[in-house]
Amino acid sequence: MNIESYAFSPDGTQLAWMGQDAHATHFIRVASSDGRNVRDIAIIPTAPNDMALSEVREIEWEVPDYPARMRGLLFMPLNYKAGMRYPLIVDIHGGGAGASIHLSGGILGSTPLEWQMWTAKSYAVFVPEFRSSASFGSLAITRDDLQEHDLINCDIKDIEAGIDTLIAQGIVDPQRLAVIGHSAGGRRVNWLTATTHRFQAVISKEGWADEWIEALSEPLSKRTSLIFGGAPWEVPQNYQKNSALFHCLGAITHTLFLMGNPELGGVDRYNTVHMLHNALKGQGIETEYVKYSDEGHNFEKTENQRDAIERSILSVKL
């Protein structure tokens, strides 16, 4: 459950909170402040009554170079049968260090029922946390970010370890993998399309592809200088370390880019994703760049949401 809001009673003896679970059911719950006497005041399902919902599992897995076990959600294919291997969609959440899973799919950005759409099409859906998420300790910052200046690839290693675990468990077909990411999740999947060959499709929504160009395009902030260990002209290798633009030679993955308008809040002010699209296209890779000029970072118009979903379904083809 994602806790959306909470409050204590004036005397501090009672706690009330509102939340949403992975089936898009909203709850209002109360309890004594010591955790006892939990009860539901309201249960509000938002899925249609005739919509079949698949099983959702909380899973954990080991990562070789990090002391904490990672966690995530696995949405099982509808009518899952043990012993069968299924195609997998990985949905990588956005946000920087400290951000965690939001119960909303990467395309619509509004509901976990988006993941149920995929499970109804016989996909498994993996929604992973990774080391820079909220609750795995500070090593991702102190070592990986500030010492190694590796902001992307360490998270990716955690995600890939989770995929490998699902393959080892016999749930997932390793030859049928796709990945979706929005915002910083889009940044992460742009790195995947440039550097890995294991996915059959990548859907990148409202991310970016490079920090070096961005840092050179505006006054350098103290935060940026600290994270990368200096200015871009002093340590260009640190800025280019996770740049999809500088590492895309040899990429092979079919990629769909869904982008908003920077003038309305879209994140890619310097068109780094369009540069990546051109770099992939120049290598003969099947790629599509779709700009929604009337949208910002989150697509809010129904016709654009429908178009983005339909393009995503056609793009995956697992």
Phi and psi in degrees as GROMACS dihedral restraints (atoms count N, CA, C in turn):
[ dihedral_restraints ]
;  ai    aj    ak    al  type     phi  dphi    fc
    3     4     5     6     1   -90.0    20    10
    4     5     6     7     1   124.1    20    10
    6     7     8     9     1   -82.1    20    10
    7     8     9    10     1   120.3    20    10
    9    10    11    12     1   -95.6    20    10
   10    11    12    13     1   -30.9    20    10
   12    13    14    15     1  -164.1    20    10
   13    14    15    16     1   159.5    20    10
   15    16    17    18     1  -155.2    20    10
   16    17    18    19     1   163.1    20    10
   18    19    20    21     1  -158.6    20    10
   19    20    21    22     1   146.9    20    10
   21    22    23    24     1   -94.5    20    10
   22    23    24    25     1   152.1    20    10
   24    25    26    27     1   -69.0    20    10
   25    26    27    28     1   159.6    20    10
   27    28    29    30     1   -56.1    20    10
   28    29    30    31     1   -33.3    20    10
   30    31    32    33     1   -89.8    20    10
   31    32    33    34     1     0.4    20    10
   33    34    35    36     1    78.2    20    10
   34    35    36    37     1     6.7    20    10
   36    37    38    39     1   -92.7    20    10
   37    38    39    40     1   -16.2    20    10
   39    40    41    42     1  -125.9    20    10
   40    41    42    43     1   148.7    20    10
   42    43    44    45     1  -128.4    20    10
   43    44    45    46     1   135.3    20    10
   45    46    47    48     1  -124.3    20    10
   46    47    48    49     1   144.1    20    10
   48    49    50    51     1  -148.3    20    10
   49    50    51    52     1   156.1    20    10
   51    52    53    54     1  -118.4    20    10
   52    53    54    55     1   141.9    20    10
   54    55    56    57     1  -157.6    20    10
   55    56    57    58     1   173.7    20    10
   57    58    59    60     1  -132.5    20    10
   58    59    60    61     1   138.7    20    10
   60    61    62    63     1   -99.4    20    10
   61    62    63    64     1  -178.2    20    10
   63    64    65    66     1   -72.6    20    10
   64    65    66    67     1    -8.0    20    10
   66    67    68    69     1   -99.6    20    10
   67    68    69    70     1    13.0    20    10
   69    70    71    72     1    67.2    20    10
   70    71    72    73     1    24.8    20    10
   72    73    74    75     1   -91.4    20    10
   73    74    75    76     1   129.5    20    10
   75    76    77    78     1   -96.7    20    10
   76    77    78    79     1   142.8    20    10
   78    79    80    81     1  -126.3    20    10
   79    80    81    82     1   145.9    20    10
   81    82    83    84     1  -119.3    20    10
   82    83    84    85     1   118.5    20    10
   84    85    86    87     1  -125.6    20    10
   85    86    87    88     1   152.3    20    10
   87    88    89    90     1  -131.7    20    10
   88    89    90    91     1   157.0    20    10
   90    91    92    93     1  -161.0    20    10
   91    92    93    94     1   163.6    20    10
   93    94    95    96     1   -66.6    20    10
   94    95    96    97     1   151.8    20    10
   96    97    98    99     1   -67.2    20    10
   97    98    99   100     1   -12.9    20    10
   99   100   101   102     1   -89.2    20    10
  100   101   102   103     1     5.9    20    10
  102   103   104   105     1    94.8    20    10
  103   104   105   106     1    -4.9    20    10
  105   106   107   108     1   -90.3    20    10
  106   107   108   109     1   169.2    20    10
  108   109   110   111     1    60.7    20    10
  109   110   111   112     1    44.8    20    10
  111   112   113   114     1   -74.7    20    10
  112   113   114   115     1   132.9    20    10
  114   115   116   117     1  -151.7    20    10
  115   116   117   118     1   153.3    20    10
  117   118   119   120     1   -89.4    20    10
  118   119   120   121     1   129.6    20    10
  120   121   122   123     1   -86.1    20    10
  121   122   123   124     1   -36.0    20    10
  123   124   125   126     1  -152.4    20    10
  124   125   126   127     1   142.3    20    10
  126   127   128   129     1  -125.0    20    10
  127   128   129   130     1   120.6    20    10
  129   130   131   132     1  -125.6    20    10
  130   131   132   133     1    93.0    20    10
  132   133   134   135     1   -73.0    20    10
  133   134   135   136     1   142.7    20    10
  135   136   137   138     1  -112.6    20    10
  136   137   138   139     1   -10.6    20    10
  138   139   140   141     1   -71.6    20    10
  139   140   141   142     1   143.7    20    10
  141   142   143   144     1   -58.3    20    10
  142   143   144   145     1   149.9    20    10
  144   145   146   147     1   -60.4    20    10
  145   146   147   148     1   -30.3    20    10
  147   148   149   150     1   -96.3    20    10
  148   149   150   151     1    15.5    20    10
  150   151   152   153     1   -95.6    20    10
  151   152   153   154     1   120.9    20    10
  153   154   155   156     1   -75.9    20    10
  154   155   156   157     1   133.7    20    10
  156   157   158   159     1  -113.6    20    10
  157   158   159   160     1   134.8    20    10
  159   160   161   162     1   -87.2    20    10
  160   161   162   163     1   167.2    20    10
  162   163   164   165     1   -69.2    20    10
  163   164   165   166     1   142.5    20    10
  165   166   167   168     1  -120.1    20    10
  166   167   168   169     1   127.4    20    10
  168   169   170   171     1  -113.5    20    10
  169   170   171   172     1   141.7    20    10
  171   172   173   174     1   -89.8    20    10
  172   173   174   175     1   127.4    20    10
  174   175   176   177     1  -126.4    20    10
  175   176   177   178     1   159.5    20    10
  177   178   179   180     1  -133.9    20    10
  178   179   180   181     1   155.5    20    10
  180   181   182   183     1  -154.5    20    10
  181   182   183   184     1   158.2    20    10
  183   184   185   186     1   -86.4    20    10
  184   185   186   187     1   148.0    20    10
  186   187   188   189     1  -122.8    20    10
  187   188   189   190     1   127.2    20    10
  189   190   191   192     1   -58.9    20    10
  190   191   192   193     1   -36.5    20    10
  192   193   194   195     1  -110.4    20    10
  193   194   195   196     1    21.6    20    10
  195   196   197   198     1  -137.8    20    10
  196   197   198   199     1   139.3    20    10
  198   199   200   201     1   -74.5    20    10
  199   200   201   202     1   -19.0    20    10
  201   202   203   204     1   -99.8    20    10
  202   203   204   205     1   145.2    20    10
  204   205   206   207     1   -74.4    20    10
  205   206   207   208     1   140.8    20    10
  207   208   209   210     1   -86.4    20    10
  208   209   210   211     1   161.2    20    10
  210   211   212   213     1  -135.8    20    10
  211   212   213   214     1   160.6    20    10
  213   214   215   216     1  -173.7    20    10
  214   215   216   217     1  -175.0    20    10
  216   217   218   219     1  -114.2    20    10
  217   218   219   220     1   141.9    20    10
  219   220   221   222     1  -124.4    20    10
  220   221   222   223     1   115.4    20    10
  222   223   224   225     1   -90.5    20    10
  223   224   225   226     1   115.1    20    10
  225   226   227   228     1   -76.3    20    10
  226   227   228   229     1   148.2    20    10
  228   229   230   231     1   -57.4    20    10
  229   230   231   232     1   143.6    20    10
  231   232   233   234     1   -60.2    20    10
  232   233   234   235     1   134.1    20    10
  234   235   236   237     1    61.9    20    10
  235   236   237   238     1    39.3    20    10
  237   238   239   240     1   -54.9    20    10
  238   239   240   241     1   137.5    20    10
  240   241   242   243     1  -119.7    20    10
  241   242   243   244     1   121.2    20    10
  243   244   245   246     1   -59.1    20    10
  244   245   246   247     1   139.3    20    10
  246   247   248   249     1    97.5    20    10
  247   248   249   250     1   -17.3    20    10
  249   250   251   252     1   -92.5    20    10
  250   251   252   253     1   142.8    20    10
  252   253   254   255     1   -99.5    20    10
  253   254   255   256     1   135.4    20    10
  255   256   257   258     1  -118.2    20    10
  256   257   258   259     1   153.8    20    10
  258   259   260   261     1   -65.2    20    10
  259   260   261   262     1   150.7    20    10
  261   262   263   264     1  -123.3    20    10
  262   263   264   265     1   135.5    20    10
  264   265   266   267     1  -110.8    20    10
  265   266   267   268     1   125.0    20    10
  267   268   269   270     1  -100.9    20    10
  268   269   270   271     1   123.1    20    10
  270   271   272   273     1  -111.6    20    10
  271   272   273   274     1   109.5    20    10
  273   274   275   276     1   -96.0    20    10
  274   275   276   277     1   121.5    20    10
  276   277   278   279     1   -73.2    20    10
  277   278   279   280     1   162.6    20    10
  279   280   281   282     1   -94.5    20    10
  280   281   282   283     1  -166.8    20    10
  282   283   284   285     1    92.9    20    10
  283   284   285   286     1   151.4    20    10
  285   286   287   288     1   -85.4    20    10
  286   287   288   289     1  -156.5    20    10
  288   289   290   291     1   -57.9    20    10
  289   290   291   292     1   129.8    20    10
  291   292   293   294     1    97.5    20    10
  292   293   294   295     1   -14.0    20    10
  294   295   296   297     1   -76.1    20    10
  295   296   297   298     1   150.5    20    10
  297   298   299   300     1  -132.8    20    10
  298   299   300   301     1  -178.3    20    10
  300   301   302   303     1   -58.3    20    10
  301   302   303   304     1   131.4    20    10
  303   304   305   306     1  -103.0    20    10
  304   305   306   307     1   137.3    20    10
  306   307   308   309     1   -79.6    20    10
  307   308   309   310     1    66.8    20    10
  309   310   311   312     1  -155.9    20    10
  310   311   312   313     1   134.1    20    10
  312   313   314   315     1   -66.2    20    10
  313   314   315   316     1   158.6    20    10
  315   316   317   318     1   -72.0    20    10
  316   317   318   319     1   -20.2    20    10
  318   319   320   321     1   -86.5    20    10
  319   320   321   322     1   -54.7    20    10
  321   322   323   324     1   -81.9    20    10
  322   323   324   325     1   -32.1    20    10
  324   325   326   327     1    65.9    20    10
  325   326   327   328     1    28.0    20    10
  327   328   329   330     1  -136.6    20    10
  328   329   330   331     1   -18.2    20    10
  330   331   332   333     1  -156.5    20    10
  331   332   333   334     1   145.0    20    10
  333   334   335   336     1   -72.1    20    10
  334   335   336   337     1   -11.3    20    10
  336   337   338   339     1   -64.6    20    10
  337   338   339   340     1   -18.7    20    10
  339   340   341   342     1   -59.0    20    10
  340   341   342   343     1   -39.0    20    10
  342   343   344   345     1   -68.7    20    10
  343   344   345   346     1   -32.3    20    10
  345   346   347   348     1   -66.9    20    10
  346   347   348   349     1   -29.0    20    10
  348   349   350   351     1   -59.9    20    10
  349   350   351   352     1   -43.6    20    10
  351   352   353   354     1   -68.4    20    10
  352   353   354   355     1   -41.2    20    10
  354   355   356   357     1   -65.3    20    10
  355   356   357   358     1   -31.4    20    10
  357   358   359   360     1   -66.8    20    10
  358   359   360   361     1   -19.5    20    10
  360   361   362   363     1   -95.7    20    10
  361   362   363   364     1    15.5    20    10
  363   364   365   366     1    72.8    20    10
  364   365   366   367     1    26.9    20    10
  366   367   368   369     1   -97.2    20    10
  367   368   369   370     1   147.8    20    10
  369   370   371   372     1   -86.8    20    10
  370   371   372   373     1   148.6    20    10
  372   373   374   375     1  -125.5    20    10
  373   374   375   376     1   123.3    20    10
  375   376   377   378     1  -108.5    20    10
  376   377   378   379     1   121.8    20    10
  378   379   380   381     1  -116.8    20    10
  379   380   381   382     1    95.1    20    10
  381   382   383   384     1   -92.4    20    10
  382   383   384   385     1   149.9    20    10
  384   385   386   387     1   -89.2    20    10
  385   386   387   388     1   170.0    20    10
  387   388   389   390     1  -153.1    20    10
  388   389   390   391     1   173.6    20    10
  390   391   392   393     1   -59.1    20    10
  391   392   393   394     1   -30.4    20    10
  393   394   395   396     1   -83.9    20    10
  394   395   396   397     1     0.1    20    10
  396   397   398   399     1   -68.5    20    10
  397   398   399   400     1  -175.4    20    10
  399   400   401   402     1   -69.1    20    10
  400   401   402   403     1   -28.6    20    10
  402   403   404   405     1  -129.2    20    10
  403   404   405   406     1    32.8    20    10
  405   406   407   408     1  -117.2    20    10
  406   407   408   409     1    17.9    20    10
  408   409   410   411     1    92.5    20    10
  409   410   411   412     1   172.4    20    10
  411   412   413   414     1   -90.9    20    10
  412   413   414   415     1    -4.7    20    10
  414   415   416   417     1   -60.6    20    10
  415   416   417   418     1   -32.4    20    10
  417   418   419   420     1   -61.7    20    10
  418   419   420   421     1   -27.9    20    10
  420   421   422   423     1   -90.3    20    10
  421   422   423   424     1   -53.8    20    10
  423   424   425   426     1   -67.1    20    10
  424   425   426   427     1   -37.6    20    10
  426   427   428   429     1   -95.8    20    10
  427   428   429   430     1   -59.7    20    10
  429   430   431   432     1   -69.2    20    10
  430   431   432   433     1   -45.4    20    10
  432   433   434   435     1   -80.6    20    10
  433   434   435   436     1   -56.9    20    10
  435   436   437   438     1   -80.9    20    10
  436   437   438   439     1   -30.9    20    10
  438   439   440   441     1   -93.4    20    10
  439   440   441   442     1   -46.5    20    10
  441   442   443   444     1   -92.6    20    10
  442   443   444   445     1   -13.9    20    10
  444   445   446   447     1    54.8    20    10
  445   446   447   448     1    40.6    20    10
  447   448   449   450     1  -114.4    20    10
  448   449   450   451     1    86.3    20    10
  450   451   452   453     1   -85.3    20    10
  451   452   453   454     1   -18.5    20    10
  453   454   455   456     1  -114.7    20    10
  454   455   456   457     1   -51.4    20    10
  456   457   458   459     1   -66.9    20    10
  457   458   459   460     1   -29.0    20    10
  459   460   461   462     1   -67.6    20    10
  460   461   462   463     1   -41.5    20    10
  462   463   464   465     1   -60.4    20    10
  463   464   465   466     1   -41.2    20    10
  465   466   467   468     1   -63.3    20    10
  466   467   468   469     1   -38.5    20    10
  468   469   470   471     1   -59.8    20    10
  469   470   471   472     1   -38.5    20    10
  471   472   473   474     1   -65.9    20    10
  472   473   474   475     1   -43.2    20    10
  474   475   476   477     1   -64.2    20    10
  475   476   477   478     1   -44.3    20    10
  477   478   479   480     1   -66.8    20    10
  478   479   480   481     1   -32.8    20    10
  480   481   482   483     1   -64.1    20    10
  481   482   483   484     1   -36.9    20    10
  483   484   485   486     1   -65.3    20    10
  484   485   486   487     1   -41.4    20    10
  486   487   488   489     1   -61.7    20    10
  487   488   489   490     1   -44.9    20    10
  489   490   491   492     1   -60.4    20    10
  490   491   492   493     1   -36.0    20    10
  492   493   494   495     1   -64.3    20    10
  493   494   495   496     1   -43.0    20    10
  495   496   497   498     1   -66.4    20    10
  496   497   498   499     1   -34.1    20    10
  498   499   500   501     1   -67.5    20    10
  499   500   501   502     1   -44.7    20    10
  501   502   503   504     1   -63.2    20    10
  502   503   504   505     1   -29.7    20    10
  504   505   506   507     1   -79.3    20    10
  505   506   507   508     1    -3.6    20    10
  507   508   509   510     1    80.8    20    10
  508   509   510   511     1    13.9    20    10
  510   511   512   513     1   -89.1    20    10
  511   512   513   514     1   -35.3    20    10
  513   514   515   516     1  -114.5    20    10
  514   515   516   517     1   140.3    20    10
  516   517   518   519     1   -84.9    20    10
  517   518   519   520     1   114.9    20    10
  519   520   521   522     1   -66.2    20    10
  520   521   522   523     1   -13.5    20    10
  522   523   524   525     1   -92.1    20    10
  523   524   525   526     1     0.2    20    10
  525   526   527   528     1  -134.2    20    10
  526   527   528   529     1    81.3    20    10
  528   529   530   531     1  -126.3    20    10
  529   530   531   532     1   136.2    20    10
  531   532   533   534     1  -135.5    20    10
  532   533   534   535     1   158.5    20    10
  534   535   536   537     1  -139.3    20    10
  535   536   537   538     1   140.3    20    10
  537   538   539   540     1  -123.5    20    10
  538   539   540   541     1   142.6    20    10
  540   541   542   543     1  -150.4    20    10
  541   542   543   544     1   142.2    20    10
  543   544   545   546     1  -121.4    20    10
  544   545   546   547     1   140.0    20    10
  546   547   548   549     1    63.7    20    10
  547   548   549   550     1  -125.3    20    10
  549   550   551   552     1   -62.9    20    10
  550   551   552   553     1   -25.1    20    10
  552   553   554   555     1   -64.7    20    10
  553   554   555   556     1   -36.9    20    10
  555   556   557   558     1   -63.6    20    10
  556   557   558   559     1   -38.5    20    10
  558   559   560   561     1   -59.8    20    10
  559   560   561   562     1   -41.2    20    10
  561   562   563   564     1   -68.5    20    10
  562   563   564   565     1   -41.4    20    10
  564   565   566   567     1   -73.4    20    10
  565   566   567   568     1   -25.2    20    10
  567   568   569   570     1   -63.3    20    10
  568   569   570   571     1   -36.8    20    10
  570   571   572   573     1   -65.5    20    10
  571   572   573   574     1   -39.5    20    10
  573   574   575   576     1   -64.5    20    10
  574   575   576   577     1   -42.8    20    10
  576   577   578   579     1   -65.8    20    10
  577   578   579   580     1   -27.8    20    10
  579   580   581   582     1   -82.6    20    10
  580   581   582   583     1   -28.8    20    10
  582   583   584   585     1  -120.8    20    10
  583   584   585   586     1   -10.6    20    10
  585   586   587   588     1  -123.4    20    10
  586   587   588   589     1   158.2    20    10
  588   589   590   591     1  -118.2    20    10
  589   590   591   592     1    11.3    20    10
  591   592   593   594     1   -88.3    20    10
  592   593   594   595     1   -14.3    20    10
  594   595   596   597     1   -98.0    20    10
  595   596   597   598     1   144.4    20    10
  597   598   599   600     1   -89.9    20    10
  598   599   600   601     1   -18.1    20    10
  600   601   602   603     1  -155.1    20    10
  601   602   603   604     1   144.2    20    10
  603   604   605   606     1  -127.4    20    10
  604   605   606   607     1   131.2    20    10
  606   607   608   609     1  -118.4    20    10
  607   608   609   610     1   114.4    20    10
  609   610   611   612     1  -113.5    20    10
  610   611   612   613     1   117.5    20    10
  612   613   614   615     1  -118.0    20    10
  613   614   615   616     1   118.9    20    10
  615   616   617   618     1    54.8    20    10
  616   617   618   619     1    47.2    20    10
  618   619   620   621     1  -110.2    20    10
  619   620   621   622     1  -160.2    20    10
  621   622   623   624     1  -144.4    20    10
  622   623   624   625     1   172.0    20    10
  624   625   626   627     1  -125.6    20    10
  625   626   627   628     1    -2.2    20    10
  627   628   629   630     1  -165.4    20    10
  628   629   630   631     1   142.9    20    10
  630   631   632   633     1  -102.4    20    10
  631   632   633   634     1   -23.6    20    10
  633   634   635   636     1   -65.6    20    10
  634   635   636   637     1   -49.7    20    10
  636   637   638   639     1   -62.5    20    10
  637   638   639   640     1   -42.3    20    10
  639   640   641   642     1   -62.2    20    10
  640   641   642   643     1   -43.0    20    10
  642   643   644   645     1   -66.5    20    10
  643   644   645   646     1   -31.2    20    10
  645   646   647   648     1   -78.7    20    10
  646   647   648   649     1   -12.6    20    10
  648   649   650   651     1   -95.5    20    10
  649   650   651   652     1    -3.7    20    10
  651   652   653   654     1  -150.5    20    10
  652   653   654   655     1   162.9    20    10
  654   655   656   657     1   -55.6    20    10
  655   656   657   658     1   137.0    20    10
  657   658   659   660     1   -73.0    20    10
  658   659   660   661     1   127.4    20    10
  660   661   662   663     1   -89.7    20    10
  661   662   663   664     1   157.2    20    10
  663   664   665   666     1   -62.0    20    10
  664   665   666   667     1   -36.7    20    10
  666   667   668   669     1   -63.3    20    10
  667   668   669   670     1   -46.4    20    10
  669   670   671   672     1   -62.0    20    10
  670   671   672   673     1   -43.9    20    10
  672   673   674   675     1   -61.4    20    10
  673   674   675   676     1   -39.7    20    10
  675   676   677   678     1   -66.0    20    10
  676   677   678   679     1   -47.1    20    10
  678   679   680   681     1   -62.6    20    10
  679   680   681   682     1   -40.2    20    10
  681   682   683   684     1   -97.3    20    10
  682   683   684   685     1    -0.9    20    10
  684   685   686   687     1    79.9    20    10
  685   686   687   688     1    20.1    20    10
  687   688   689   690     1   146.6    20    10
  688   689   690   691     1  -174.9    20    10
  690   691   692   693     1   -78.0    20    10
  691   692   693   694     1   158.3    20    10
  693   694   695   696     1   -63.1    20    10
  694   695   696   697     1   -26.9    20    10
  696   697   698   699     1   -81.7    20    10
  697   698   699   700     1   -14.4    20    10
  699   700   701   702     1   -90.7    20    10
  700   701   702   703     1   -41.5    20    10
  702   703   704   705     1  -132.1    20    10
  703   704   705   706     1    61.8    20    10
  705   706   707   708     1   -57.9    20    10
  706   707   708   709     1   -29.8    20    10
  708   709   710   711     1   -63.2    20    10
  709   710   711   712     1   -30.3    20    10
  711   712   713   714     1   -71.3    20    10
  712   713   714   715     1   -37.6    20    10
  714   715   716   717     1   -72.7    20    10
  715   716   717   718     1   -32.8    20    10
  717   718   719   720     1   -87.9    20    10
  718   719   720   721     1    -5.5    20    10
  720   721   722   723     1   -58.5    20    10
  721   722   723   724     1   -41.1    20    10
  723   724   725   726     1  -111.5    20    10
  724   725   726   727     1    22.7    20    10
  726   727   728   729     1   -80.6    20    10
  727   728   729   730     1   118.4    20    10
  729   730   731   732     1   -62.5    20    10
  730   731   732   733     1   -31.7    20    10
  732   733   734   735     1   -64.6    20    10
  733   734   735   736     1   -41.8    20    10
  735   736   737   738     1   -83.3    20    10
  736   737   738   739     1    -7.4    20    10
  738   739   740   741     1  -124.8    20    10
  739   740   741   742     1    18.4    20    10
  741   742   743   744     1   -90.4    20    10
  742   743   744   745     1    -1.8    20    10
  744   745   746   747     1   -61.8    20    10
  745   746   747   748     1   127.1    20    10
  747   748   749   750     1    91.1    20    10
  748   749   750   751     1     1.0    20    10
  750   751   752   753     1   -63.3    20    10
  751   752   753   754     1   148.8    20    10
  753   754   755   756     1  -134.2    20    10
  754   755   756   757     1    -3.8    20    10
  756   757   758   759     1   -86.4    20    10
  757   758   759   760     1   131.7    20    10
  759   760   761   762     1   -58.9    20    10
  760   761   762   763     1   127.1    20    10
  762   763   764   765     1  -133.9    20    10
  763   764   765   766     1   133.8    20    10
  765   766   767   768     1  -112.5    20    10
  766   767   768   769     1   121.9    20    10
  768   769   770   771     1  -104.9    20    10
  769   770   771   772     1   125.5    20    10
  771   772   773   774     1  -116.9    20    10
  772   773   774   775     1   112.0    20    10
  774   775   776   777     1  -127.0    20    10
  775   776   777   778     1   143.8    20    10
  777   778   779   780     1   -92.1    20    10
  778   779   780   781     1  -172.5    20    10
  780   781   782   783     1   -97.9    20    10
  781   782   783   784     1   119.3    20    10
  783   784   785   786     1   -56.9    20    10
  784   785   786   787     1   -28.2    20    10
  786   787   788   789     1   -70.2    20    10
  787   788   789   790     1   -15.7    20    10
  789   790   791   792     1  -111.8    20    10
  790   791   792   793     1    12.9    20    10
  792   793   794   795     1   112.9    20    10
  793   794   795   796     1     0.8    20    10
  795   796   797   798     1   -62.0    20    10
  796   797   798   799     1   149.3    20    10
  798   799   800   801     1   -86.4    20    10
  799   800   801   802     1   -22.6    20    10
  801   802   803   804     1   -93.1    20    10
  802   803   804   805     1    74.5    20    10
  804   805   806   807     1   -65.6    20    10
  805   806   807   808     1   -24.0    20    10
  807   808   809   810     1  -110.6    20    10
  808   809   810   811     1    16.5    20    10
  810   811   812   813     1    59.4    20    10
  811   812   813   814     1    33.3    20    10
  813   814   815   816     1   -67.3    20    10
  814   815   816   817     1   -31.0    20    10
  816   817   818   819     1   -69.6    20    10
  817   818   819   820     1   -38.7    20    10
  819   820   821   822     1   -64.8    20    10
  820   821   822   823     1   -34.9    20    10
  822   823   824   825     1   -62.8    20    10
  823   824   825   826     1   -42.5    20    10
  825   826   827   828     1   -64.4    20    10
  826   827   828   829     1   -43.2    20    10
  828   829   830   831     1   -55.1    20    10
  829   830   831   832     1   -45.7    20    10
  831   832   833   834     1   -64.6    20    10
  832   833   834   835     1   -38.7    20    10
  834   835   836   837     1   -65.5    20    10
  835   836   837   838     1   -40.0    20    10
  837   838   839   840     1   -67.6    20    10
  838   839   840   841     1   -45.4    20    10
  840   841   842   843     1   -61.1    20    10
  841   842   843   844     1   -37.3    20    10
  843   844   845   846     1   -65.6    20    10
  844   845   846   847     1   -19.7    20    10
  846   847   848   849     1   -96.5    20    10
  847   848   849   850     1     7.4    20    10
  849   850   851   852     1    81.7    20    10
  850   851   852   853     1    16.2    20    10
  852   853   854   855     1   -85.0    20    10
  853   854   855   856     1   139.6    20    10
  855   856   857   858     1   -68.1    20    10
  856   857   858   859     1   117.2    20    10
  858   859   860   861     1  -148.7    20    10
  859   860   861   862     1   147.1    20    10
  861   862   863   864     1  -135.0    20    10
  862   863   864   865     1   132.2    20    10
  864   865   866   867     1  -117.3    20    10
  865   866   867   868     1   116.6    20    10
  867   868   869   870     1  -119.1    20    10
  868   869   870   871     1   119.9    20    10
  870   871   872   873     1  -107.2    20    10
  871   872   873   874     1   126.6    20    10
  873   874   875   876     1   -98.5    20    10
  874   875   876   877     1    95.9    20    10
  876   877   878   879     1   -67.0    20    10
  877   878   879   880     1   -18.7    20    10
  879   880   881   882     1  -101.5    20    10
  880   881   882   883     1    15.5    20    10
  882   883   884   885     1  -124.8    20    10
  883   884   885   886     1   158.1    20    10
  885   886   887   888     1  -104.4    20    10
  886   887   888   889     1  -130.8    20    10
  888   889   890   891     1   -74.6    20    10
  889   890   891   892     1   -36.9    20    10
  891   892   893   894     1  -112.2    20    10
  892   893   894   895     1   130.3    20    10
  894   895   896   897     1   -80.0    20    10
  895   896   897   898     1   122.9    20    10
  897   898   899   900     1  -113.7    20    10
  898   899   900   901     1   -19.2    20    10
  900   901   902   903     1   -83.9    20    10
  901   902   903   904     1   135.0    20    10
  903   904   905   906     1   -57.2    20    10
  904   905   906   907     1   -42.7    20    10
  906   907   908   909     1   -65.8    20    10
  907   908   909   910     1   -33.1    20    10
  909   910   911   912     1   -75.7    20    10
  910   911   912   913     1   -38.2    20    10
  912   913   914   915     1   -60.7    20    10
  913   914   915   916     1   -45.6    20    10
  915   916   917   918     1   -61.6    20    10
  916   917   918   919     1   -44.7    20    10
  918   919   920   921     1   -61.6    20    10
  919   920   921   922     1   -43.4    20    10
  921   922   923   924     1   -64.5    20    10
  922   923   924   925     1   -41.7    20    10
  924   925   926   927     1   -64.4    20    10
  925   926   927   928     1   -46.5    20    10
  927   928   929   930     1   -64.4    20    10
  928   929   930   931     1   -40.4    20    10
  930   931   932   933     1   -63.4    20    10
  931   932   933   934     1   -38.0    20    10
  933   934   935   936     1   -65.8    20    10
  934   935   936   937     1   -43.4    20    10
  936   937   938   939     1   -60.9    20    10
  937   938   939   940     1   -43.5    20    10
  939   940   941   942     1   -68.6    20    10
  940   941   942   943     1   -30.4    20    10
  942   943   944   945     1   -73.2    20    10
  943   944   945   946     1   -32.4    20    10
  945   946   947   948     1   -71.1    20    10
  946   947   948   949     1   -61.0    20    10
  948   949   950   951     1    50.1    20    10
  949   950   951   952     1    47.8    20    10
